[in-house]
Amino acid sequence: MVVAFDVSGTLRGGGFRVEELFKWFQSKGCEMVIWSNEFTWALDEAKQMGLSTDNARRKITKYDADNELSRFMDIAVDDDPRSTHLAAKHFIFVNKIVHPSKFEETYGPLLTGGSNG
């Protein structure tokens, strides 16, 4: 599973639940991607989080990916609900992130191909 986290408003400014969700997905063995409209922001954030620079990417849209699902992120975490044009199969929006005690039941199904409702 590839899980992409936005930078501005999400990793930077999204709060405790975003940080905990990042750690939770990481603990599940997901490939963590930091992406942003500005590649340098993604690169800086990846470095700050101790991730490889290979984990930093510029956001791409469904149209940039030519609807080739192999280029889509499995899950994207973002602060902007208008971001559904991005190349991701599932979205989790910052304002909808549940309490960490509910991560397993809420997001666990995404790891096995289920829906996030």
DOTORTOR-381835 format. One record per residue (C-alpha): x, y, z. Coordinates in Angstrom, 1 decimal. Example, Ala and Ser with C-alpha at 12.3 -4.5 7.8 and 13.67 -1.06 7.14 Angstrom:
REM DOTORTOR-381835
> east / north / up
> 12.3 / -4.5 / 7.8
> 13.7 / -1.1 / 7.1
REM end
This chain:
REM DOTORTOR-381835
> east / north / up
> 0.0 / 0.0 / 0.0
> 1.2 / 3.4 / -0.9
> 0.0 / 6.2 / 1.3
> 0.6 / 9.8 / 0.4
> 0.4 / 12.7 / 2.8
> 0.1 / 16.3 / 1.7
> 2.4 / 18.9 / 3.3
> 0.7 / 22.3 / 3.8
> -2.3 / 22.0 / 6.0
> -1.8 / 18.3 / 6.5
> 1.6 / 17.3 / 7.9
> 2.3 / 21.0 / 8.6
> -0.7 / 22.3 / 10.5
> -2.9 / 19.2 / 10.6
> -2.4 / 18.4 / 14.2
> -2.0 / 15.4 / 16.5
> -4.4 / 13.1 / 14.6
> -2.5 / 13.6 / 11.3
> 0.8 / 12.8 / 13.0
> -0.7 / 9.7 / 14.7
> -2.3 / 8.5 / 11.4
> 1.1 / 8.8 / 9.6
> 2.7 / 6.7 / 12.3
> -0.1 / 4.2 / 12.2
> 0.1 / 3.6 / 8.4
> 3.9 / 3.4 / 8.7
> 3.6 / 0.8 / 11.4
> 1.4 / -1.3 / 9.1
> 4.3 / -1.5 / 6.6
> 2.9 / 1.0 / 4.1
> 5.1 / 2.8 / 1.7
> 4.9 / 6.4 / 2.9
> 5.0 / 9.2 / 0.3
> 5.1 / 12.9 / 1.0
> 3.7 / 14.9 / -1.9
> 2.9 / 18.5 / -2.6
> 2.1 / 20.8 / -5.4
> 5.6 / 22.1 / -4.7
> 8.2 / 19.3 / -5.0
> 10.7 / 21.2 / -2.8
> 8.1 / 21.3 / 0.0
> 7.7 / 17.5 / -0.2
> 11.4 / 17.0 / -0.4
> 12.1 / 19.2 / 2.7
> 9.3 / 17.5 / 4.7
> 10.5 / 14.0 / 3.8
> 14.0 / 14.9 / 4.9
> 12.7 / 16.5 / 8.1
> 10.8 / 13.3 / 8.8
> 13.8 / 11.1 / 8.3
> 12.5 / 9.6 / 5.1
> 14.4 / 9.0 / 1.9
> 14.2 / 11.7 / -0.8
> 12.7 / 8.9 / -2.9
> 9.6 / 9.3 / -0.7
> 9.1 / 12.9 / -1.9
> 6.9 / 13.5 / -4.9
> 5.0 / 16.2 / -6.7
> 1.3 / 15.6 / -6.7
> -0.2 / 14.3 / -9.8
> -3.8 / 14.3 / -10.9
> -5.9 / 11.5 / -12.3
> -5.4 / 13.0 / -15.7
> -1.6 / 13.2 / -15.3
> -1.7 / 9.5 / -14.5
> -3.8 / 8.8 / -17.6
> -6.1 / 6.8 / -15.3
> -3.3 / 4.2 / -15.1
> -4.1 / 2.8 / -11.6
> -0.6 / 1.6 / -11.1
> 0.4 / 5.3 / -10.9
> -2.2 / 6.1 / -8.3
> -1.6 / 6.4 / -4.6
> -3.6 / 3.8 / -2.7
> -4.6 / 6.4 / -0.1
> -4.1 / 10.1 / 0.0
> -4.4 / 12.2 / 3.2
> -5.1 / 15.9 / 2.5
> -6.6 / 18.9 / 4.1
> -8.6 / 20.0 / 1.0
> -11.8 / 18.0 / 0.2
> -11.6 / 19.4 / -3.3
> -8.5 / 17.3 / -3.9
> -10.4 / 14.3 / -5.3
> -8.9 / 15.1 / -8.7
> -5.6 / 13.8 / -7.4
> -4.3 / 10.3 / -8.5
> -5.5 / 8.4 / -5.4
> -7.8 / 5.5 / -5.0
> -9.1 / 6.6 / -1.5
> -9.0 / 9.9 / 0.3
> -8.8 / 10.7 / 4.0
> -9.4 / 14.4 / 4.8
> -7.8 / 16.0 / 7.8
> -11.2 / 17.3 / 9.2
> -12.5 / 13.7 / 9.1
> -9.7 / 11.9 / 10.8
> -11.0 / 9.9 / 13.7
> -9.5 / 9.5 / 17.1
> -6.4 / 7.2 / 17.0
> -8.3 / 4.6 / 19.1
> -10.6 / 4.1 / 16.0
> -7.8 / 3.9 / 13.3
> -7.9 / 0.1 / 13.0
> -11.7 / -0.2 / 12.5
> -11.9 / 2.9 / 10.3
> -8.8 / 2.7 / 8.1
> -7.9 / -1.0 / 8.5
> -10.3 / -2.0 / 5.7
> -8.5 / 0.3 / 3.3
> -5.4 / -1.9 / 3.8
> -7.3 / -5.0 / 2.7
> -9.0 / -3.4 / -0.3
> -12.1 / -2.3 / 1.6
> -13.8 / 1.1 / 1.4
> -13.5 / 4.1 / 3.6
> -17.2 / 4.9 / 3.2
REM end
